[in-house]
Amino acid sequence: MNSMMNPVFRAMDLSLLHAASVLLPADRREEWLSEWKAELWHVADARIDRSAFCWQAQREVAAFCLGSFADAQCLRRQAWDERTKAVNVHSSATQCLLWLALLFVLCAILSSLLPGVRAEYDTVVHPLRPNLIRIAATDFNDNQQPSISYAEFQNWRSSYQRYFDGLGFYRTETQTVALSATHNDKFTVALASANMTSLLGLSVRTANAAADGDKNLPQIVLSYEMWVHSFGSDPHIAGRTIRIGEQIVRIAGVLPCGSWRLPVHPDLWLLMPDAQLASINRDNPGYVVAHLTKLGRDVMDSERISVMVRGMGDHEPFFCGIAINNNAAGPWRIYLFALFLAALALPAVTSLSMSESSFSSHRPSWKQSMARWLFLGAKLALVASIAYFASLDIAYARVGGYSEAAELTQLMANFLLCLFGFRWALMDQSQRCPVCLRRVTHPARVGLASQTFLGWNGTEMICTGGHTLLHVPSLPTSWFGAQRWLYLDTSWEFLFADLTL
């Protein structure tokens, strides 16, 4: 009876070995289990008497099988360390490109969410009409002051003009605006002539038939900033009515984010017919916007000129005309300029040479050489794309609209990111095996500093695939001034037989 217990305990021992093998990676499990089964046979053959049952012998064999769990855990930990080391140290070209692509996607998504970036694009897509000037008087601080009354503006507009083919009038004041039945606030309102938007050449966004349905109500045009902050960028805002003071007005649309230079930035524009504008602005001074004719463009050879106004009664006052420039260069033009500067400065911060020597039978094929250059081109393209979106994120992270300071920040960030990004790409390329495109590792110092001119002195690194050795001199000399690749022949392959490239 006791001898019949031996097969039961053997089945239990085998179950312990199979349970321990679950801890191992699948590719090592079968070989490990075969070795332990063989060892178990030797231990059982030496300890267990098949004709009798012995508790002490079965306990020793069970203790041996329980030791397999510790061995399996040790091999599992070793396999994990090797896998982690392979990922972190011996990074492949694919992993490098994936990380760069991930960073590019994150920067692009962030820039699409920033209102300042959208406003910058909007300024370029919807530019001002060219050859516009603003006419007013200037104080001692060189700031334009409203100085032309609407009555004077009418007299001026009715007279013959040689230099202007379009004139518009506006003045600004602060009024209470009721955005809803329970919410009102004070905003800067521009009381402007009806032709102001067409004179500026701005297309009114979100305008629709509902906004033009009731001609009896005065029409207003919201600024981009007010549309975003006060109306939550509602795409169906056109046609709604609000109250300005005691007057009901209808929203005609939204202006694009503008980059023109105005003394005061109105929150909304109230477009009024001449008769109504004359009744409320008869003696109140404002500004005049004028569009230059070809003769006017020839006369205006600088950014500001003196304007003598005829047709204002007995006197002929002098004003200052300042060009309303659409200063937005656009993110793409800024990026191209910064990219050009970075390309010019790159040779000053890093070496562009990736010399090779010591050719052998292990020299890369033309396909591998082509893959190497394609990998470098992909890295440079991704770095340049990351620099474009990352510079927008940096410049407009805390800016809600167009800003000249933001454009300058974008230029500097673009230049620095491109310059040092390209430098990293070239340095990374110079330390990648030309055959498998993995980074060389295991640096070792070779030679003595005192023997620089008698023998080679520097750092030697090896490709983990057994393809190349990289020699980097510690002190460049006339005979060894740049790093060199030594291509290993097939006799080295047995040292790297267990590595998977």
BASE-797989 format. One record per residue (C-alpha): residue in one letter; x, y, z. Coordinates in steps of 0.2 Angstrom, whole numbers, padded with zeros to 4 digits, always signed. Layout:
// BASE-797989
AXYZ ...
END
This chain:
// BASE-797989
M+0000+0000+0000 N+0014+0012+0005 S+0023+0009-0012 M+0007+0014-0021 M+0009+0032-0014 N+0026+0035-0024 P+0017+0039-0040 V+0005+0051-0031 F+0019+0061-0024 R+0028+0061-0041 A+0013+0068-0049 M+0013+0082-0035 D+0032+0085-0038 L+0029+0087-0057 S+0014+0099-0053 L+0025+0110-0043 L+0038+0111-0057 H+0024+0116-0070 A+0017+0129-0058 A+0035+0136-0056 S+0037+0137-0075 V+0022+0149-0076 L+0033+0162-0069 L+0045+0161-0083 P+0044+0170-0100 A+0036+0159-0113 D+0051+0158-0124 R+0062+0150-0110 R+0048+0139-0101 E+0050+0123-0111 E+0069+0122-0110 W+0069+0126-0091 L+0055+0113-0088 S+0065+0100-0097 E+0081+0103-0086 W+0071+0103-0070 K+0062+0087-0075 A+0079+0079-0078 E+0086+0085-0062 L+0070+0078-0053 W+0073+0061-0060 H+0091+0060-0054 V+0085+0066-0036 A+0071+0054-0035 D+0081+0039-0042 A+0094+0043-0028 R+0082+0046-0014 I+0067+0035-0016 D+0065+0016-0015 R+0052+0010-0027 S+0048-0005-0017 A+0044+0005-0001 F+0037+0022+0005 C+0048+0034+0015 W+0042+0050+0021 Q+0059+0058+0024 A+0064+0054+0005 Q+0048+0062-0001 R+0050+0077+0009 E+0068+0080+0002 V+0061+0078-0016 A+0047+0090-0012 A+0059+0103-0005 F+0070+0101-0021 C+0054+0105-0031 L+0050+0120-0021 G+0067+0127-0025 S+0061+0128-0043 F+0051+0143-0038 A+0066+0153-0032 D+0075+0149-0048 A+0060+0154-0059 Q+0059+0170-0050 C+0077+0174-0052 L+0077+0170-0071 R+0061+0180-0073 R+0070+0195-0064 Q+0085+0193-0076 A+0074+0192-0091 W+0065+0208-0086 D+0082+0217-0083 E+0088+0212-0100 R+0072+0218-0108 T+0073+0235-0099 K+0091+0237-0104 A+0088+0233-0122 V+0074+0246-0123 N+0082+0260-0113 V+0101+0258-0119 H+0101+0249-0135 S+0087+0260-0143 S+0082+0256-0161 A+0079+0269-0175 T+0060+0264-0174 Q+0059+0268-0156 C+0068+0285-0158 L+0056+0290-0172 L+0041+0284-0162 W+0046+0295-0148 L+0049+0310-0159 A+0032+0307-0168 L+0023+0306-0151 L+0031+0323-0145 F+0026+0331-0162 V+0008+0325-0160 L+0007+0332-0142 C+0014+0349-0147 A+0002+0350-0162 I-0013+0346-0152 L-0008+0359-0139 S-0006+0372-0152 S-0023+0369-0159 L-0031+0372-0142 L-0022+0388-0139 P-0033+0403-0144 G-0018+0414-0147 V-0012+0402-0161 R-0029+0402-0169 A-0029+0421-0168 E-0012+0422-0176 Y-0018+0411-0191 D-0034+0421-0192 T-0024+0437-0194 V-0015+0430-0209 V-0030+0422-0217 H-0040+0438-0215 P-0028+0453-0218 L-0032+0471-0218 R-0035+0480-0235 P-0018+0487-0240 N-0014+0506-0241 L-0024+0512-0226 I-0020+0526-0215 R-0027+0533-0199 I-0029+0552-0198 A-0029+0562-0182 A-0019+0574-0171 T-0004+0569-0161 D+0001+0574-0143 F+0018+0577-0137 N+0019+0558-0132 D+0016+0554-0151 N-0001+0546-0147 Q-0015+0550-0159 Q-0030+0559-0151 P-0047+0561-0158 S-0048+0578-0166 I-0060+0578-0181 S-0078+0581-0178 Y-0091+0572-0189 A-0096+0589-0196 E-0079+0592-0202 F-0077+0574-0208 Q-0093+0577-0219 N-0086+0593-0226 W-0070+0585-0230 R-0078+0570-0238 S-0089+0580-0249 S-0074+0589-0257 Y-0063+0583-0271 Q-0050+0571-0265 R-0034+0567-0275 Y-0025+0556-0262 F-0040+0546-0255 D-0054+0536-0263 G-0062+0531-0247 L-0065+0539-0230 G-0073+0532-0214 F-0076+0540-0197 Y-0077+0532-0180 R-0075+0537-0162 T-0075+0527-0146 E-0084+0528-0129 T-0088+0517-0115 Q-0106+0511-0113 T-0116+0498-0104 V-0120+0483-0114 A-0134+0471-0109 L-0128+0454-0115 S-0143+0445-0108 A-0158+0449-0097 T-0148+0446-0081 H-0130+0451-0087 N-0123+0467-0092 D-0106+0475-0092 K-0096+0490-0098 F-0088+0489-0115 T-0078+0500-0127 V-0090+0504-0141 A-0085+0511-0158 L-0098+0522-0166 A-0093+0521-0184 S-0099+0525-0202 A-0108+0511-0211 N-0094+0509-0223 M-0080+0505-0210 T-0079+0486-0212 S-0079+0487-0231 L-0066+0501-0230 L-0055+0490-0219 G-0058+0476-0231 L-0063+0464-0217 S-0075+0450-0220 V-0088+0448-0207 R-0088+0431-0200 T-0104+0421-0196 A-0115+0434-0205 N-0131+0427-0211 A-0148+0431-0218 A-0155+0433-0201 A-0143+0447-0197 D-0149+0457-0212 G-0168+0453-0210 D-0173+0468-0200 K-0165+0484-0207 N-0174+0495-0194 L-0162+0489-0180 P-0144+0496-0180 Q-0131+0483-0184 I-0116+0479-0173 V-0100+0469-0177 L-0092+0460-0162 S-0073+0460-0160 Y-0065+0443-0160 E-0060+0444-0142 M-0078+0449-0136 W-0085+0435-0146 V-0073+0423-0137 H-0074+0429-0120 S-0092+0436-0118 F-0102+0424-0130 G-0091+0408-0129 S-0087+0408-0148 D-0105+0404-0152 P-0105+0400-0171 H-0124+0405-0172 I-0122+0423-0164 A-0127+0432-0179 G-0145+0438-0178 R-0146+0439-0159 T-0151+0456-0152 I-0143+0465-0137 R-0145+0482-0129 I-0132+0495-0129 G-0138+0509-0117 E-0156+0511-0121 Q-0154+0505-0139 I-0159+0488-0146 V-0146+0482-0159 R-0144+0466-0169 I-0127+0457-0171 A-0122+0456-0189 G-0107+0445-0186 V-0089+0444-0179 L-0073+0452-0186 P-0058+0442-0188 C-0044+0444-0175 G-0035+0460-0181 S-0017+0465-0181 W-0020+0483-0186 R-0014+0497-0174 L-0028+0507-0167 P-0026+0520-0152 V-0041+0511-0144 H-0047+0493-0147 P-0066+0493-0147 D-0075+0478-0141 L-0089+0480-0154 W-0092+0491-0168 L-0109+0500-0170 L-0112+0504-0188 M-0123+0519-0191 P-0130+0528-0206 D-0124+0546-0209 A-0139+0555-0202 Q-0139+0546-0185 L-0120+0547-0184 A-0121+0566-0187 S-0134+0568-0174 I-0124+0560-0160 N-0107+0565-0166 R-0109+0583-0172 D-0096+0591-0161 N-0088+0575-0153 P-0071+0572-0161 G-0065+0556-0168 Y-0054+0547-0180 V-0054+0546-0199 V-0048+0530-0209 A-0043+0533-0227 H-0038+0522-0241 L-0025+0529-0253 T-0026+0531-0271 K-0011+0527-0282 L-0006+0546-0281 G-0008+0545-0263 R+0003+0530-0261 D+0017+0539-0272 V+0016+0554-0260 M+0017+0543-0244 D+0035+0538-0244 S+0036+0535-0225 E+0025+0527-0212 R+0018+0544-0206 I+0015+0560-0216 S+0008+0577-0213 V-0010+0579-0220 M-0017+0596-0223 V-0036+0595-0224 R-0045+0607-0237 G-0063+0610-0236 M-0065+0613-0217 G-0071+0631-0218 D-0059+0645-0217 H-0045+0636-0210 E-0034+0622-0217 P-0029+0611-0202 F-0014+0600-0202 F-0015+0582-0195 C-0004+0567-0195 G-0008+0552-0206 I-0001+0535-0199 A-0001+0519-0210 I-0012+0505-0203 N+0000+0491-0207 N-0005+0473-0206 N+0011+0468-0197 A+0007+0450-0194 A+0021+0440-0204 G+0012+0424-0200 P+0019+0409-0191 W+0025+0400-0207 R+0035+0415-0213 I+0043+0417-0195 Y+0046+0398-0195 L+0055+0398-0212 F+0066+0413-0207 A+0071+0405-0190 L+0074+0388-0199 F+0086+0397-0211 L+0095+0406-0197 A+0097+0389-0188 A+0104+0381-0203 L+0117+0395-0205 A+0122+0393-0187 L+0122+0374-0186 P+0141+0372-0192 A+0146+0384-0178 V+0139+0373-0164 T+0142+0355-0170 S+0152+0345-0183 L+0143+0340-0199 S+0156+0327-0203 M+0151+0308-0200 S+0167+0300-0207 E+0169+0282-0210 S+0185+0271-0213 S+0192+0253-0211 F+0180+0245-0223 S+0178+0226-0223 S+0166+0212-0229 H+0154+0218-0215 R+0152+0235-0224 P+0134+0240-0225 S+0125+0237-0242 W+0118+0252-0252 K+0100+0248-0245 Q+0107+0250-0227 S+0116+0266-0232 M+0100+0273-0239 A+0091+0268-0224 R+0103+0277-0213 W+0101+0293-0223 L+0082+0291-0223 F+0083+0289-0204 L+0093+0305-0203 G+0081+0315-0214 A+0066+0308-0204 K+0074+0314-0188 L+0078+0331-0195 A+0060+0333-0202 L+0052+0328-0185 V+0063+0340-0175 A+0059+0354-0187 S+0040+0350-0186 I+0041+0349-0167 A+0051+0366-0166 Y+0037+0374-0176 F+0022+0369-0165 A+0032+0370-0149 S+0037+0388-0153 L+0019+0392-0155 D+0015+0384-0139 I+0028+0394-0130 A+0024+0410-0138 Y+0005+0410-0136 A+0003+0400-0120 R-0003+0415-0111 V-0008+0427-0125 G-0026+0426-0131 G-0023+0436-0148 Y-0011+0444-0160 S+0004+0451-0151 E+0021+0457-0158 A+0030+0451-0143 A+0023+0434-0146 E+0029+0434-0164 L+0047+0439-0157 T+0045+0425-0144 Q+0040+0413-0158 L+0055+0418-0168 M+0068+0415-0154 A+0060+0399-0149 N+0060+0393-0167 F+0078+0397-0169 L+0084+0389-0153 L+0073+0373-0155 C+0079+0371-0173 L+0097+0374-0169 F+0099+0363-0154 G+0087+0350-0161 F+0097+0348-0177 R+0113+0347-0166 W+0105+0333-0156 A+0100+0324-0172 L+0117+0325-0179 M+0126+0319-0163 D+0113+0305-0161 Q+0117+0300-0179 S+0135+0300-0176 Q+0134+0287-0162 R+0122+0275-0172 C+0129+0259-0180 P+0128+0262-0199 V+0123+0244-0201 C+0108+0242-0189 L+0106+0260-0183 R+0107+0256-0165 R+0117+0267-0153 V+0134+0260-0149 T+0137+0257-0130 H+0150+0251-0118 P+0162+0265-0119 A+0180+0260-0115 R+0196+0271-0113 V+0210+0266-0124 G+0228+0273-0124 L+0236+0286-0113 A+0235+0305-0114 S+0254+0306-0114 Q+0255+0295-0130 T+0243+0305-0141 F+0256+0308-0154 L+0264+0291-0153 G+0248+0280-0152 W+0229+0281-0152 N+0221+0289-0137 G+0202+0290-0135 T+0186+0281-0132 E+0180+0265-0140 M+0162+0260-0141 I+0155+0244-0149 C+0139+0240-0158 T+0129+0226-0148 G+0125+0217-0164 G+0144+0215-0168 H+0144+0226-0183 T+0156+0240-0179 L+0168+0248-0167 L+0167+0267-0165 H+0184+0276-0161 V+0182+0294-0154 P+0199+0303-0151 S+0201+0312-0135 L+0212+0325-0143 P+0210+0328-0162 T+0227+0327-0171 S+0232+0329-0189 W+0231+0310-0192 F+0216+0306-0182 G+0205+0322-0181 A+0187+0314-0182 Q+0178+0299-0176 R+0181+0283-0186 W+0170+0267-0189 L+0178+0250-0189 Y+0168+0238-0198 L+0170+0220-0190 D+0171+0205-0201 T+0161+0189-0199 S+0174+0181-0186 W+0166+0192-0173 E+0148+0185-0175 F+0150+0171-0162 L+0152+0184-0148 F+0135+0191-0152 A+0126+0175-0157 D+0113+0177-0143 L+0108+0195-0147 T+0093+0199-0157 L+0095+0214-0168 
END
